[in-house]
Amino acid sequence: MRYQATWNGAVIADSDQTVVVEGNQYFPVESVVASSLKPSETHTHCHWKGVASYYDVVVDGKVNSDAAWYYPEPSEAAANIKDRIAFWHGVTVEPAS
């Protein structure tokens, strides 16, 4: 199934190769519109996936802080999300029509 991530009226990711972990669709990095991501200084730790890094999502000059995350070096248990990005904070992720 193909999924899209949208925010502020723009499609920021589109892929039929997402991986679902804990209910979140992780998009391959190459399926995300790179210009919609701005690196954030935020990091969090998951007990089984490792350390997450974040991006602000930027569309038409509007910023959604820390609305995308990824694991630069996921644990072995989470290797399937290496080079993938997930979204939240108001970013809509749903099957593409």
mmCIF file as gemmi writes it, N, C-alpha and C atoms, coordinates in Angstrom:
data_model
loop_
_atom_site.group_PDB
_atom_site.id
_atom_site.type_symbol
_atom_site.label_atom_id
_atom_site.label_alt_id
_atom_site.label_comp_id
_atom_site.label_asym_id
_atom_site.label_entity_id
_atom_site.label_seq_id
_atom_site.pdbx_PDB_ins_code
_atom_site.Cartn_x
_atom_site.Cartn_y
_atom_site.Cartn_z
_atom_site.occupancy
_atom_site.B_iso_or_equiv
_atom_site.pdbx_formal_charge
_atom_site.auth_seq_id
_atom_site.auth_asym_id
_atom_site.pdbx_PDB_model_num
ATOM 1 N N . MET Axp A 1 ? 0.845 -1.177 0 1 0 ? 1 A 1
ATOM 2 C CA . MET Axp A 1 ? 0 0 0 1 0 ? 1 A 1
ATOM 3 C C . MET Axp A 1 ? 0.896 1.248 0 1 0 ? 1 A 1
ATOM 4 N N . ARG Axp A 2 ? 0.459 2.251 -0.704 1 0 ? 2 A 1
ATOM 5 C CA . ARG Axp A 2 ? 1.201 3.506 -0.78 1 0 ? 2 A 1
ATOM 6 C C . ARG Axp A 2 ? 0.681 4.479 0.276 1 0 ? 2 A 1
ATOM 7 N N . TYR Axp A 3 ? 1.605 5.137 0.965 1 0 ? 3 A 1
ATOM 8 C CA . TYR Axp A 3 ? 1.261 6.117 1.982 1 0 ? 3 A 1
ATOM 9 C C . TYR Axp A 3 ? 1.83 7.476 1.62 1 0 ? 3 A 1
ATOM 10 N N . GLN Axp A 4 ? 1.12 8.511 2.087 1 0 ? 4 A 1
ATOM 11 C CA . GLN Axp A 4 ? 1.597 9.88 1.921 1 0 ? 4 A 1
ATOM 12 C C . GLN Axp A 4 ? 1.592 10.566 3.28 1 0 ? 4 A 1
ATOM 13 N N . ALA Axp A 5 ? 2.578 11.437 3.467 1 0 ? 5 A 1
ATOM 14 C CA . ALA Axp A 5 ? 2.616 12.319 4.63 1 0 ? 5 A 1
ATOM 15 C C . ALA Axp A 5 ? 2.38 13.735 4.11 1 0 ? 5 A 1
ATOM 16 N N . THR Axp A 6 ? 1.432 14.446 4.718 1 0 ? 6 A 1
ATOM 17 C CA . THR Axp A 6 ? 1.121 15.806 4.282 1 0 ? 6 A 1
ATOM 18 C C . THR Axp A 6 ? 1.092 16.743 5.487 1 0 ? 6 A 1
ATOM 19 N N . TRP Axp A 7 ? 1.47 17.982 5.218 1 0 ? 7 A 1
ATOM 20 C CA . TRP Axp A 7 ? 1.376 19.02 6.236 1 0 ? 7 A 1
ATOM 21 C C . TRP Axp A 7 ? 1.276 20.371 5.548 1 0 ? 7 A 1
ATOM 22 N N . ASN Axp A 8 ? 0.438 21.217 6.085 1 0 ? 8 A 1
ATOM 23 C CA . ASN Axp A 8 ? 0.247 22.571 5.554 1 0 ? 8 A 1
ATOM 24 C C . ASN Axp A 8 ? -0.09 22.541 4.058 1 0 ? 8 A 1
ATOM 25 N N . GLY Axp A 9 ? -0.877 21.536 3.662 1 0 ? 9 A 1
ATOM 26 C CA . GLY Axp A 9 ? -1.343 21.441 2.287 1 0 ? 9 A 1
ATOM 27 C C . GLY Axp A 9 ? -0.36 20.851 1.295 1 0 ? 9 A 1
ATOM 28 N N . ALA Axp A 10 ? 0.792 20.386 1.757 1 0 ? 10 A 1
ATOM 29 C CA . ALA Axp A 10 ? 1.813 19.856 0.847 1 0 ? 10 A 1
ATOM 30 C C . ALA Axp A 10 ? 2.126 18.392 1.173 1 0 ? 10 A 1
ATOM 31 N N . VAL Axp A 11 ? 2.366 17.615 0.126 1 0 ? 11 A 1
ATOM 32 C CA . VAL Axp A 11 ? 2.836 16.238 0.302 1 0 ? 11 A 1
ATOM 33 C C . VAL Axp A 11 ? 4.331 16.317 0.587 1 0 ? 11 A 1
ATOM 34 N N . ILE Axp A 12 ? 4.738 15.786 1.745 1 0 ? 12 A 1
ATOM 35 C CA . ILE Axp A 12 ? 6.151 15.842 2.113 1 0 ? 12 A 1
ATOM 36 C C . ILE Axp A 12 ? 6.834 14.475 2.036 1 0 ? 12 A 1
ATOM 37 N N . ALA Axp A 13 ? 6.03 13.407 1.864 1 0 ? 13 A 1
ATOM 38 C CA . ALA Axp A 13 ? 6.589 12.069 1.669 1 0 ? 13 A 1
ATOM 39 C C . ALA Axp A 13 ? 5.539 11.217 0.97 1 0 ? 13 A 1
ATOM 40 N N . ASP Axp A 14 ? 6.019 10.305 0.128 1 0 ? 14 A 1
ATOM 41 C CA . ASP Axp A 14 ? 5.122 9.442 -0.65 1 0 ? 14 A 1
ATOM 42 C C . ASP Axp A 14 ? 5.879 8.157 -0.972 1 0 ? 14 A 1
ATOM 43 N N . SER Axp A 15 ? 5.335 7.017 -0.517 1 0 ? 15 A 1
ATOM 44 C CA . SER Axp A 15 ? 6.038 5.758 -0.77 1 0 ? 15 A 1
ATOM 45 C C . SER Axp A 15 ? 5.119 4.556 -0.625 1 0 ? 15 A 1
ATOM 46 N N . ASP Axp A 16 ? 5.436 3.516 -1.396 1 0 ? 16 A 1
ATOM 47 C CA . ASP Axp A 16 ? 4.773 2.227 -1.211 1 0 ? 16 A 1
ATOM 48 C C . ASP Axp A 16 ? 5.738 1.249 -0.533 1 0 ? 16 A 1
ATOM 49 N N . GLN Axp A 17 ? 6.803 1.787 0.063 1 0 ? 17 A 1
ATOM 50 C CA . GLN Axp A 17 ? 7.822 0.969 0.73 1 0 ? 17 A 1
ATOM 51 C C . GLN Axp A 17 ? 8.004 1.374 2.191 1 0 ? 17 A 1
ATOM 52 N N . THR Axp A 18 ? 6.933 1.803 2.854 1 0 ? 18 A 1
ATOM 53 C CA . THR Axp A 18 ? 7.045 2.182 4.26 1 0 ? 18 A 1
ATOM 54 C C . THR Axp A 18 ? 7.174 0.936 5.134 1 0 ? 18 A 1
ATOM 55 N N . VAL Axp A 19 ? 7.71 1.146 6.33 1 0 ? 19 A 1
ATOM 56 C CA . VAL Axp A 19 ? 7.825 0.095 7.335 1 0 ? 19 A 1
ATOM 57 C C . VAL Axp A 19 ? 7.068 0.587 8.563 1 0 ? 19 A 1
ATOM 58 N N . VAL Axp A 20 ? 6.199 -0.264 9.122 1 0 ? 20 A 1
ATOM 59 C CA . VAL Axp A 20 ? 5.415 0.124 10.288 1 0 ? 20 A 1
ATOM 60 C C . VAL Axp A 20 ? 6.092 -0.381 11.561 1 0 ? 20 A 1
ATOM 61 N N . VAL Axp A 21 ? 6.348 0.544 12.479 1 0 ? 21 A 1
ATOM 62 C CA . VAL Axp A 21 ? 6.875 0.199 13.791 1 0 ? 21 A 1
ATOM 63 C C . VAL Axp A 21 ? 6.076 0.991 14.82 1 0 ? 21 A 1
ATOM 64 N N . GLU Axp A 22 ? 5.497 0.274 15.771 1 0 ? 22 A 1
ATOM 65 C CA . GLU Axp A 22 ? 4.692 0.89 16.834 1 0 ? 22 A 1
ATOM 66 C C . GLU Axp A 22 ? 3.629 1.829 16.275 1 0 ? 22 A 1
ATOM 67 N N . GLY Axp A 23 ? 3.009 1.437 15.164 1 0 ? 23 A 1
ATOM 68 C CA . GLY Axp A 23 ? 1.922 2.208 14.565 1 0 ? 23 A 1
ATOM 69 C C . GLY Axp A 23 ? 2.354 3.383 13.71 1 0 ? 23 A 1
ATOM 70 N N . ASN Axp A 24 ? 3.656 3.607 13.586 1 0 ? 24 A 1
ATOM 71 C CA . ASN Axp A 24 ? 4.168 4.719 12.768 1 0 ? 24 A 1
ATOM 72 C C . ASN Axp A 24 ? 4.702 4.205 11.445 1 0 ? 24 A 1
ATOM 73 N N . GLN Axp A 25 ? 4.366 4.917 10.371 1 0 ? 25 A 1
ATOM 74 C CA . GLN Axp A 25 ? 4.897 4.6 9.044 1 0 ? 25 A 1
ATOM 75 C C . GLN Axp A 25 ? 6.26 5.262 8.906 1 0 ? 25 A 1
ATOM 76 N N . TYR Axp A 26 ? 7.282 4.47 8.671 1 0 ? 26 A 1
ATOM 77 C CA . TYR Axp A 26 ? 8.627 5.004 8.429 1 0 ? 26 A 1
ATOM 78 C C . TYR Axp A 26 ? 8.875 5.006 6.925 1 0 ? 26 A 1
ATOM 79 N N . PHE Axp A 27 ? 9.078 6.197 6.379 1 0 ? 27 A 1
ATOM 80 C CA . PHE Axp A 27 ? 9.278 6.381 4.945 1 0 ? 27 A 1
ATOM 81 C C . PHE Axp A 27 ? 10.755 6.267 4.591 1 0 ? 27 A 1
ATOM 82 N N . PRO Axp A 28 ? 11.067 5.632 3.455 1 0 ? 28 A 1
ATOM 83 C CA . PRO Axp A 28 ? 12.464 5.659 3.001 1 0 ? 28 A 1
ATOM 84 C C . PRO Axp A 28 ? 12.899 7.106 2.807 1 0 ? 28 A 1
ATOM 85 N N . VAL Axp A 29 ? 14.127 7.41 3.202 1 0 ? 29 A 1
ATOM 86 C CA . VAL Axp A 29 ? 14.596 8.797 3.153 1 0 ? 29 A 1
ATOM 87 C C . VAL Axp A 29 ? 14.475 9.385 1.746 1 0 ? 29 A 1
ATOM 88 N N . GLU Axp A 30 ? 14.672 8.577 0.718 1 0 ? 30 A 1
ATOM 89 C CA . GLU Axp A 30 ? 14.595 9.096 -0.65 1 0 ? 30 A 1
ATOM 90 C C . GLU Axp A 30 ? 13.164 9.424 -1.087 1 0 ? 30 A 1
ATOM 91 N N . SER Axp A 31 ? 12.16 9.009 -0.31 1 0 ? 31 A 1
ATOM 92 C CA . SER Axp A 31 ? 10.766 9.31 -0.658 1 0 ? 31 A 1
ATOM 93 C C . SER Axp A 31 ? 10.266 10.588 0.017 1 0 ? 31 A 1
ATOM 94 N N . VAL Axp A 32 ? 11.117 11.218 0.806 1 0 ? 32 A 1
ATOM 95 C CA . VAL Axp A 32 ? 10.748 12.437 1.535 1 0 ? 32 A 1
ATOM 96 C C . VAL Axp A 32 ? 11.289 13.651 0.782 1 0 ? 32 A 1
ATOM 97 N N . VAL Axp A 33 ? 10.476 14.694 0.703 1 0 ? 33 A 1
ATOM 98 C CA . VAL Axp A 33 ? 10.9 15.936 0.053 1 0 ? 33 A 1
ATOM 99 C C . VAL Axp A 33 ? 11.952 16.593 0.948 1 0 ? 33 A 1
ATOM 100 N N . ALA Axp A 34 ? 13.2 16.528 0.536 1 0 ? 34 A 1
ATOM 101 C CA . ALA Axp A 34 ? 14.313 16.995 1.367 1 0 ? 34 A 1
ATOM 102 C C . ALA Axp A 34 ? 14.178 18.465 1.755 1 0 ? 34 A 1
ATOM 103 N N . SER Axp A 35 ? 13.632 19.285 0.864 1 0 ? 35 A 1
ATOM 104 C CA . SER Axp A 35 ? 13.508 20.714 1.155 1 0 ? 35 A 1
ATOM 105 C C . SER Axp A 35 ? 12.487 21 2.255 1 0 ? 35 A 1
ATOM 106 N N . SER Axp A 36 ? 11.691 19.992 2.637 1 0 ? 36 A 1
ATOM 107 C CA . SER Axp A 36 ? 10.702 20.187 3.703 1 0 ? 36 A 1
ATOM 108 C C . SER Axp A 36 ? 11.268 19.864 5.08 1 0 ? 36 A 1
ATOM 109 N N . LEU Axp A 37 ? 12.531 19.443 5.143 1 0 ? 37 A 1
ATOM 110 C CA . LEU Axp A 37 ? 13.143 19.071 6.414 1 0 ? 37 A 1
ATOM 111 C C . LEU Axp A 37 ? 14.29 20.005 6.786 1 0 ? 37 A 1
ATOM 112 N N . LYS Axp A 38 ? 14.29 20.428 8.036 1 0 ? 38 A 1
ATOM 113 C CA . LYS Axp A 38 ? 15.378 21.251 8.566 1 0 ? 38 A 1
ATOM 114 C C . LYS Axp A 38 ? 15.878 20.557 9.836 1 0 ? 38 A 1
ATOM 115 N N . PRO Axp A 39 ? 17.177 20.252 9.919 1 0 ? 39 A 1
ATOM 116 C CA . PRO Axp A 39 ? 17.681 19.549 11.109 1 0 ? 39 A 1
ATOM 117 C C . PRO Axp A 39 ? 17.346 20.278 12.404 1 0 ? 39 A 1
ATOM 118 N N . SER Axp A 40 ? 17.01 19.499 13.406 1 0 ? 40 A 1
ATOM 119 C CA . SER Axp A 40 ? 16.707 20.004 14.744 1 0 ? 40 A 1
ATOM 120 C C . SER Axp A 40 ? 17.807 19.53 15.693 1 0 ? 40 A 1
ATOM 121 N N . GLU Axp A 41 ? 17.946 20.206 16.804 1 0 ? 41 A 1
ATOM 122 C CA . GLU Axp A 41 ? 18.924 19.791 17.817 1 0 ? 41 A 1
ATOM 123 C C . GLU Axp A 41 ? 18.345 18.755 18.783 1 0 ? 41 A 1
ATOM 124 N N . THR Axp A 42 ? 17.067 18.411 18.624 1 0 ? 42 A 1
ATOM 125 C CA . THR Axp A 42 ? 16.398 17.504 19.546 1 0 ? 42 A 1
ATOM 126 C C . THR Axp A 42 ? 16.834 16.061 19.334 1 0 ? 42 A 1
ATOM 127 N N . HIS Axp A 43 ? 17.004 15.351 20.456 1 0 ? 43 A 1
ATOM 128 C CA . HIS Axp A 43 ? 17.299 13.917 20.446 1 0 ? 43 A 1
ATOM 129 C C . HIS Axp A 43 ? 16.52 13.277 21.592 1 0 ? 43 A 1
ATOM 130 N N . THR Axp A 44 ? 16.039 12.072 21.366 1 0 ? 44 A 1
ATOM 131 C CA . THR Axp A 44 ? 15.389 11.312 22.429 1 0 ? 44 A 1
ATOM 132 C C . THR Axp A 44 ? 15.947 9.897 22.393 1 0 ? 44 A 1
ATOM 133 N N . HIS Axp A 45 ? 15.669 9.145 23.429 1 0 ? 45 A 1
ATOM 134 C CA . HIS Axp A 45 ? 16.174 7.774 23.512 1 0 ? 45 A 1
ATOM 135 C C . HIS Axp A 45 ? 15.008 6.801 23.664 1 0 ? 45 A 1
ATOM 136 N N . CYS Axp A 46 ? 15.02 5.776 22.854 1 0 ? 46 A 1
ATOM 137 C CA . CYS Axp A 46 ? 14.057 4.678 22.969 1 0 ? 46 A 1
ATOM 138 C C . CYS Axp A 46 ? 14.814 3.468 23.51 1 0 ? 46 A 1
ATOM 139 N N . HIS Axp A 47 ? 14.241 2.796 24.491 1 0 ? 47 A 1
ATOM 140 C CA . HIS Axp A 47 ? 14.934 1.678 25.125 1 0 ? 47 A 1
ATOM 141 C C . HIS Axp A 47 ? 15.265 0.531 24.174 1 0 ? 47 A 1
ATOM 142 N N . TRP Axp A 48 ? 14.545 0.413 23.064 1 0 ? 48 A 1
ATOM 143 C CA . TRP Axp A 48 ? 14.883 -0.7 22.156 1 0 ? 48 A 1
ATOM 144 C C . TRP Axp A 48 ? 15.309 -0.27 20.758 1 0 ? 48 A 1
ATOM 145 N N . LYS Axp A 49 ? 14.998 0.968 20.358 1 0 ? 49 A 1
ATOM 146 C CA . LYS Axp A 49 ? 15.4 1.419 19.014 1 0 ? 49 A 1
ATOM 147 C C . LYS Axp A 49 ? 16.705 2.212 19.026 1 0 ? 49 A 1
ATOM 148 N N . GLY Axp A 50 ? 16.991 2.902 20.131 1 0 ? 50 A 1
ATOM 149 C CA . GLY Axp A 50 ? 18.212 3.695 20.214 1 0 ? 50 A 1
ATOM 150 C C . GLY Axp A 50 ? 17.925 5.181 20.316 1 0 ? 50 A 1
ATOM 151 N N . VAL Axp A 51 ? 18.862 6.003 19.851 1 0 ? 51 A 1
ATOM 152 C CA . VAL Axp A 51 ? 18.751 7.457 19.937 1 0 ? 51 A 1
ATOM 153 C C . VAL Axp A 51 ? 18.127 8.008 18.659 1 0 ? 51 A 1
ATOM 154 N N . ALA Axp A 52 ? 17.05 8.758 18.825 1 0 ? 52 A 1
ATOM 155 C CA . ALA Axp A 52 ? 16.364 9.375 17.689 1 0 ? 52 A 1
ATOM 156 C C . ALA Axp A 52 ? 16.843 10.807 17.515 1 0 ? 52 A 1
ATOM 157 N N . SER Axp A 53 ? 16.94 11.217 16.263 1 0 ? 53 A 1
ATOM 158 C CA . SER Axp A 53 ? 17.21 12.604 15.9 1 0 ? 53 A 1
ATOM 159 C C . SER Axp A 53 ? 15.964 13.146 15.217 1 0 ? 53 A 1
ATOM 160 N N . TYR Axp A 54 ? 15.82 14.469 15.215 1 0 ? 54 A 1
ATOM 161 C CA . TYR Axp A 54 ? 14.594 15.087 14.712 1 0 ? 54 A 1
ATOM 162 C C . TYR Axp A 54 ? 14.863 16.112 13.616 1 0 ? 54 A 1
ATOM 163 N N . TYR Axp A 55 ? 13.808 16.356 12.847 1 0 ? 55 A 1
ATOM 164 C CA . TYR Axp A 55 ? 13.778 17.437 11.865 1 0 ? 55 A 1
ATOM 165 C C . TYR Axp A 55 ? 12.571 18.306 12.155 1 0 ? 55 A 1
ATOM 166 N N . ASP Axp A 56 ? 12.689 19.599 11.883 1 0 ? 56 A 1
ATOM 167 C CA . ASP Axp A 56 ? 11.522 20.458 11.784 1 0 ? 56 A 1
ATOM 168 C C . ASP Axp A 56 ? 10.981 20.264 10.372 1 0 ? 56 A 1
ATOM 169 N N . VAL Axp A 57 ? 9.671 20.246 10.224 1 0 ? 57 A 1
ATOM 170 C CA . VAL Axp A 57 ? 9.055 20.185 8.902 1 0 ? 57 A 1
ATOM 171 C C . VAL Axp A 57 ? 8.72 21.621 8.504 1 0 ? 57 A 1
ATOM 172 N N . VAL Axp A 58 ? 9.167 22.03 7.325 1 0 ? 58 A 1
ATOM 173 C CA . VAL Axp A 58 ? 8.985 23.401 6.855 1 0 ? 58 A 1
ATOM 174 C C . VAL Axp A 58 ? 8.263 23.373 5.506 1 0 ? 58 A 1
ATOM 175 N N . VAL Axp A 59 ? 7.118 24.063 5.446 1 0 ? 59 A 1
ATOM 176 C CA . VAL Axp A 59 ? 6.345 24.159 4.205 1 0 ? 59 A 1
ATOM 177 C C . VAL Axp A 59 ? 5.856 25.597 4.068 1 0 ? 59 A 1
ATOM 178 N N . ASP Axp A 60 ? 6.17 26.214 2.944 1 0 ? 60 A 1
ATOM 179 C CA . ASP Axp A 60 ? 5.741 27.589 2.663 1 0 ? 60 A 1
ATOM 180 C C . ASP Axp A 60 ? 6.088 28.544 3.8 1 0 ? 60 A 1
ATOM 181 N N . GLY Axp A 61 ? 7.275 28.375 4.372 1 0 ? 61 A 1
ATOM 182 C CA . GLY Axp A 61 ? 7.742 29.265 5.42 1 0 ? 61 A 1
ATOM 183 C C . GLY Axp A 61 ? 7.209 28.963 6.809 1 0 ? 61 A 1
ATOM 184 N N . LYS Axp A 62 ? 6.27 28.033 6.919 1 0 ? 62 A 1
ATOM 185 C CA . LYS Axp A 62 ? 5.741 27.664 8.231 1 0 ? 62 A 1
ATOM 186 C C . LYS Axp A 62 ? 6.542 26.483 8.765 1 0 ? 62 A 1
ATOM 187 N N . VAL Axp A 63 ? 6.811 26.508 10.072 1 0 ? 63 A 1
ATOM 188 C CA . VAL Axp A 63 ? 7.664 25.499 10.699 1 0 ? 63 A 1
ATOM 189 C C . VAL Axp A 63 ? 6.863 24.675 11.702 1 0 ? 63 A 1
ATOM 190 N N . ASN Axp A 64 ? 6.964 23.366 11.587 1 0 ? 64 A 1
ATOM 191 C CA . ASN Axp A 64 ? 6.379 22.423 12.528 1 0 ? 64 A 1
ATOM 192 C C . ASN Axp A 64 ? 7.564 21.767 13.244 1 0 ? 64 A 1
ATOM 193 N N . SER Axp A 65 ? 7.877 22.273 14.425 1 0 ? 65 A 1
ATOM 194 C CA . SER Axp A 65 ? 9.08 21.85 15.145 1 0 ? 65 A 1
ATOM 195 C C . SER Axp A 65 ? 9.065 20.372 15.526 1 0 ? 65 A 1
ATOM 196 N N . ASP Axp A 66 ? 10.182 19.722 15.25 1 0 ? 66 A 1
ATOM 197 C CA . ASP Axp A 66 ? 10.395 18.316 15.633 1 0 ? 66 A 1
ATOM 198 C C . ASP Axp A 66 ? 9.288 17.379 15.156 1 0 ? 66 A 1
ATOM 199 N N . ALA Axp A 67 ? 8.735 17.647 13.991 1 0 ? 67 A 1
ATOM 200 C CA . ALA Axp A 67 ? 7.612 16.855 13.485 1 0 ? 67 A 1
ATOM 201 C C . ALA Axp A 67 ? 8.037 15.604 12.727 1 0 ? 67 A 1
ATOM 202 N N . ALA Axp A 68 ? 9.342 15.422 12.532 1 0 ? 68 A 1
ATOM 203 C CA . ALA Axp A 68 ? 9.848 14.218 11.862 1 0 ? 68 A 1
ATOM 204 C C . ALA Axp A 68 ? 11.006 13.676 12.69 1 0 ? 68 A 1
ATOM 205 N N . TRP Axp A 69 ? 11.12 12.353 12.732 1 0 ? 69 A 1
ATOM 206 C CA . TRP Axp A 69 ? 12.246 11.768 13.46 1 0 ? 69 A 1
ATOM 207 C C . TRP Axp A 69 ? 12.797 10.569 12.714 1 0 ? 69 A 1
ATOM 208 N N . TYR Axp A 70 ? 14.022 10.238 13.076 1 0 ? 70 A 1
ATOM 209 C CA . TYR Axp A 70 ? 14.71 9.092 12.467 1 0 ? 70 A 1
ATOM 210 C C . TYR Axp A 70 ? 15.773 8.592 13.438 1 0 ? 70 A 1
ATOM 211 N N . TYR Axp A 71 ? 16.243 7.39 13.177 1 0 ? 71 A 1
ATOM 212 C CA . TYR Axp A 71 ? 17.284 6.783 13.999 1 0 ? 71 A 1
ATOM 213 C C . TYR Axp A 71 ? 18.535 6.636 13.139 1 0 ? 71 A 1
ATOM 214 N N . PRO Axp A 72 ? 19.534 7.523 13.318 1 0 ? 72 A 1
ATOM 215 C CA . PRO Axp A 72 ? 20.741 7.469 12.49 1 0 ? 72 A 1
ATOM 216 C C . PRO Axp A 72 ? 21.486 6.143 12.62 1 0 ? 72 A 1
ATOM 217 N N . GLU Axp A 73 ? 21.478 5.595 13.83 1 0 ? 73 A 1
ATOM 218 C CA . GLU Axp A 73 ? 22.125 4.306 14.078 1 0 ? 73 A 1
ATOM 219 C C . GLU Axp A 73 ? 21.218 3.471 14.964 1 0 ? 73 A 1
ATOM 220 N N . PRO Axp A 74 ? 20.145 2.92 14.388 1 0 ? 74 A 1
ATOM 221 C CA . PRO Axp A 74 ? 19.202 2.152 15.206 1 0 ? 74 A 1
ATOM 222 C C . PRO Axp A 74 ? 19.857 0.887 15.755 1 0 ? 74 A 1
ATOM 223 N N . SER Axp A 75 ? 19.281 0.388 16.824 1 0 ? 75 A 1
ATOM 224 C CA . SER Axp A 75 ? 19.755 -0.869 17.396 1 0 ? 75 A 1
ATOM 225 C C . SER Axp A 75 ? 19.544 -1.996 16.387 1 0 ? 75 A 1
ATOM 226 N N . GLU Axp A 76 ? 20.173 -3.113 16.647 1 0 ? 76 A 1
ATOM 227 C CA . GLU Axp A 76 ? 20.012 -4.275 15.767 1 0 ? 76 A 1
ATOM 228 C C . GLU Axp A 76 ? 18.541 -4.686 15.674 1 0 ? 76 A 1
ATOM 229 N N . ALA Axp A 77 ? 17.82 -4.567 16.786 1 0 ? 77 A 1
ATOM 230 C CA . ALA Axp A 77 ? 16.401 -4.933 16.805 1 0 ? 77 A 1
ATOM 231 C C . ALA Axp A 77 ? 15.561 -4.023 15.907 1 0 ? 77 A 1
ATOM 232 N N . ALA Axp A 78 ? 16.048 -2.817 15.645 1 0 ? 78 A 1
ATOM 233 C CA . ALA Axp A 78 ? 15.311 -1.842 14.828 1 0 ? 78 A 1
ATOM 234 C C . ALA Axp A 78 ? 16.01 -1.568 13.497 1 0 ? 78 A 1
ATOM 235 N N . ALA Axp A 79 ? 16.834 -2.48 13.05 1 0 ? 79 A 1
ATOM 236 C CA . ALA Axp A 79 ? 17.602 -2.276 11.815 1 0 ? 79 A 1
ATOM 237 C C . ALA Axp A 79 ? 16.714 -1.972 10.61 1 0 ? 79 A 1
ATOM 238 N N . ASN Axp A 80 ? 15.457 -2.424 10.637 1 0 ? 80 A 1
ATOM 239 C CA . ASN Axp A 80 ? 14.558 -2.214 9.499 1 0 ? 80 A 1
ATOM 240 C C . ASN Axp A 80 ? 14.123 -0.756 9.328 1 0 ? 80 A 1
ATOM 241 N N . ILE Axp A 81 ? 14.455 0.123 10.282 1 0 ? 81 A 1
ATOM 242 C CA . ILE Axp A 81 ? 14.106 1.539 10.118 1 0 ? 81 A 1
ATOM 243 C C . ILE Axp A 81 ? 15.332 2.404 9.839 1 0 ? 81 A 1
ATOM 244 N N . LYS Axp A 82 ? 16.458 1.791 9.563 1 0 ? 82 A 1
ATOM 245 C CA . LYS Axp A 82 ? 17.663 2.535 9.16 1 0 ? 82 A 1
ATOM 246 C C . LYS Axp A 82 ? 17.341 3.276 7.865 1 0 ? 82 A 1
ATOM 247 N N . ASP Axp A 83 ? 17.745 4.541 7.764 1 0 ? 83 A 1
ATOM 248 C CA . ASP Axp A 83 ? 17.516 5.377 6.58 1 0 ? 83 A 1
ATOM 249 C C . ASP Axp A 83 ? 16.032 5.595 6.293 1 0 ? 83 A 1
ATOM 250 N N . ARG Axp A 84 ? 15.24 5.701 7.371 1 0 ? 84 A 1
ATOM 251 C CA . ARG Axp A 84 ? 13.802 5.951 7.247 1 0 ? 84 A 1
ATOM 252 C C . ARG Axp A 84 ? 13.388 7.064 8.195 1 0 ? 84 A 1
ATOM 253 N N . ILE Axp A 85 ? 12.318 7.765 7.826 1 0 ? 85 A 1
ATOM 254 C CA . ILE Axp A 85 ? 11.833 8.92 8.576 1 0 ? 85 A 1
ATOM 255 C C . ILE Axp A 85 ? 10.349 8.734 8.878 1 0 ? 85 A 1
ATOM 256 N N . ALA Axp A 86 ? 9.954 9.064 10.115 1 0 ? 86 A 1
ATOM 257 C CA . ALA Axp A 86 ? 8.551 9.016 10.527 1 0 ? 86 A 1
ATOM 258 C C . ALA Axp A 86 ? 8.1 10.423 10.925 1 0 ? 86 A 1
ATOM 259 N N . PHE Axp A 87 ? 6.784 10.61 11.016 1 0 ? 87 A 1
ATOM 260 C CA . PHE Axp A 87 ? 6.215 11.934 11.261 1 0 ? 87 A 1
ATOM 261 C C . PHE Axp A 87 ? 5.162 11.895 12.361 1 0 ? 87 A 1
ATOM 262 N N . TRP Axp A 88 ? 4.947 13.064 12.964 1 0 ? 88 A 1
ATOM 263 C CA . TRP Axp A 88 ? 3.88 13.273 13.948 1 0 ? 88 A 1
ATOM 264 C C . TRP Axp A 88 ? 3.648 14.769 14.085 1 0 ? 88 A 1
ATOM 265 N N . HIS Axp A 89 ? 3.088 15.23 15.228 1 0 ? 89 A 1
ATOM 266 C CA . HIS Axp A 89 ? 2.838 16.664 15.489 1 0 ? 89 A 1
ATOM 267 C C . HIS Axp A 89 ? 1.995 17.317 14.389 1 0 ? 89 A 1
ATOM 268 N N . GLY Axp A 90 ? 0.921 16.666 14.019 1 0 ? 90 A 1
ATOM 269 C CA . GLY Axp A 90 ? 0.016 17.276 13.053 1 0 ? 90 A 1
ATOM 270 C C . GLY Axp A 90 ? 0.278 16.926 11.597 1 0 ? 90 A 1
ATOM 271 N N . VAL Axp A 91 ? 1.354 16.2 11.329 1 0 ? 91 A 1
ATOM 272 C CA . VAL Axp A 91 ? 1.573 15.71 9.967 1 0 ? 91 A 1
ATOM 273 C C . VAL Axp A 91 ? 0.62 14.547 9.762 1 0 ? 91 A 1
ATOM 274 N N . THR Axp A 92 ? -0.15 14.587 8.693 1 0 ? 92 A 1
ATOM 275 C CA . THR Axp A 92 ? -1.101 13.523 8.394 1 0 ? 92 A 1
ATOM 276 C C . THR Axp A 92 ? -0.421 12.448 7.57 1 0 ? 92 A 1
ATOM 277 N N . VAL Axp A 93 ? -0.499 11.211 8.045 1 0 ? 93 A 1
ATOM 278 C CA . VAL Axp A 93 ? 0.027 10.073 7.307 1 0 ? 93 A 1
ATOM 279 C C . VAL Axp A 93 ? -1.133 9.138 7.055 1 0 ? 93 A 1
ATOM 280 N N . GLU Axp A 94 ? -1.428 8.915 5.762 1 0 ? 94 A 1
ATOM 281 C CA . GLU Axp A 94 ? -2.564 8.064 5.408 1 0 ? 94 A 1
ATOM 282 C C . GLU Axp A 94 ? -2.342 7.416 4.06 1 0 ? 94 A 1
ATOM 283 N N . PRO Axp A 95 ? -3.126 6.361 3.786 1 0 ? 95 A 1
ATOM 284 C CA . PRO Axp A 95 ? -2.998 5.73 2.476 1 0 ? 95 A 1
ATOM 285 C C . PRO Axp A 95 ? -3.258 6.755 1.372 1 0 ? 95 A 1
ATOM 286 N N . ALA Axp A 96 ? -2.446 6.682 0.325 1 0 ? 96 A 1
ATOM 287 C CA . ALA Axp A 96 ? -2.609 7.586 -0.809 1 0 ? 96 A 1
ATOM 288 C C . ALA Axp A 96 ? -3.839 7.163 -1.604 1 0 ? 96 A 1
ATOM 289 N N . SER Axp A 97 ? -4.561 8.152 -2.108 1 0 ? 97 A 1
ATOM 290 C CA . SER Axp A 97 ? -5.754 7.818 -2.897 1 0 ? 97 A 1
ATOM 291 C C . SER Axp A 97 ? -5.464 7.772 -4.366 1 0 ? 97 A 1
